[in-house]
Amino acid sequence: MILVTTNEIAGKPVEATLGLVRGNTIRARHIGRDIMAGLRTIVGGEIKDYTVMLGQARDQAIERMMRQAESLGANAIVGVRFTTSQTMSGAAEILAFGTAVRVRGNTD
């Protein structure tokens, strides 16, 4: 499966546009991580636990989007975008979305 943020894939003509696909996940913070994050805000620097958590959430959203595209018969997704939103205090949604397409040629 080819994933691109552009609306076209160089050298791969689109044979069919199959529609919008999306994948999302909602993750909640962990109280122990919040305490460490609070300390990190005092001294500065990256909050690695949150970086890992958001990376895992993004990967899960992409995987769900790809499964939906595959169920439509797609071999690529163009115009891939991400968005986040707070769903409640301490929890956030990550949404991946794009347009499922079938392109001509090898997609490996």
N, C-alpha and C positions, 0 to 999 in steps of 0.2 A: 504494500500500500504506500503510495506516494502522498506525502502531506506537504503542502506549500502555502505560504502566506500570500502569494501572488494569485491573480485570477487566471493565469495560464501556466502551462508547463512547457518550457522550450523543447521543441522537437517531438512533442506528444499531442497530436490533435485530439480534441475532445469529440468523442463519438456520441455521447449522451450525457445530458445533465439530469441527475436523478433526484435532486432536491436537497433541502437543508438537513444537516445532521448535527447532532449535539451530544455532548456527554458532560455530566456534572457530578460533583461530589460536595458534600458539606462536612467540614472538619471543625471540631471543637478544640479549644485550648485545654491544656492540662494544668491544674493548679500548681504542681511542682515546677513546671516549666515557666509559669507566669512569675513565680518568685524569682527564679534565676534571670528571667528577662528583665524584671524590674531592677535587679542589681546591675545588669548589663547597661541599662539606660543611664545609670549614674556614671559609669566609667567609660562608656562608649564601646563601639565595636559591633560586630555581627552577632546576631542571636541565632546560633547555628541550629538549635532544636527547631526553631520556626522555619528556617531555610529548608531543612530536611522535610518537615511536615508539609510545607507548601509544594515542594518538589514532588513528593509522593502523591499529593492531591492532584497536581497538574497531570502527572503520568496516568493516574486513574481516570481522569476526565478524558484524556486523549484516547485511552484504550476503549472506553465506552463509546466515544464518538466513532472510532474506527469500526467497532462491532456493528453499530447501526448502519454505517456506510456499506460494509460487507453484506449485510442482510438485504440491501437494495441492489446488490450486484456491482457495486463500485470497485474500482481498483485505484482510485485516487480521491483526495479531498483538496479542493482549492479554496483560497480565501480564508484560511484558518485564522481564527482570532480567539483571544481569551478575555474573559471578564471576571471580575470578582465582586461580591457584594456581602455585606454583613447581614446574616439572617436573624441573629439574636445576639445578645451580649455574649461575647466569647466564642462565637461560631461564625464561620465564613463559608460562602459557596465559591467554588471555582467552576466556571463554565467554559468549555471548549466548543466552538462551532465552526462550521464551514459548509461548503457545497460539495456534495458527493457527485462524482463524475466517473464516467468510463472513458479512459483514454486508449488510443491505439498504441501498440508497441509494448516492449518488455518493461515491466514495472519493478523489476528486482533491484 
